[in-house]
Each structure stands twice: as structure tokens, then as C-alpha cells.
Amino acid sequence: QEMPTSTEGRSKGIQRAEGLIEHLEAIRHGLLLGHISKDRLGRIIKALAAEREKNLDPGLIQVINDIELRAKVELAKLEYLG
């Protein structure tokens, strides 16, 4: 087994960050259009929880928490209205 290089570790970190940005963009896009599905928000929340489990960086965990909170707020609004 080979040890991962710092470049490989950085690449994985970049991929994770890009995934988080995609989740946030999906929420933003749905809000701008005036609708985001409960299923989509649920999938985003699950993906963020899974990402939190993999990550030990406190700064990134805070970003995950912030995005997850936004998704949960939007989900609660949909459940209240629907």
C-alpha cells in the first residue's frame, strides 16, 4: 500500500469543497426559482451529514453545518406550507 501524497490529499479536499459548493448552489438555485423539492433537500442534508463524518477540519465542518442548517430551514418551510 502506498501512502497518499500531499497532492492527493489536497485533491480530495478540493473535491469535497466543490461538492459542498454544489449543494449550496442547488439550494440557492431552487430558492431563486421559487421551488426546491423536499426530496432534493433531504438528499442534500444526508450528503452533508455523511461529509461531516469524513472530515476533521473544524473550518470545513462549520461550512457543512451552515449549509445543512440552511437546507433544514428550507425543508421546514416546505413542510409547513405543504
C-alpha positions, 0 to 999 in steps of 0.5 A: 500500500502506498501512502497518499501524497500531499497532492492527493490529499489536497485533491480530495479536499478540493473535491469535497469543497466543490461538492459542498459548493454544489449543494449550496448552489442547488439550494440557492438555485431552487430558492431563486426559482421559487421551488426546491423539492423536499426530496432534493433537500433531504438528499442534500442534508444526508450528503452533508451529514455523511461529509461531516463524518469524513472530515476533521477540519473544524473550518470545513465542518462549520461550512457543512453545518451552515449549509445543512442548517440552511437546507433544514430551514428550507425543508421546514418551510416546505413542510409547513406550507405543504 
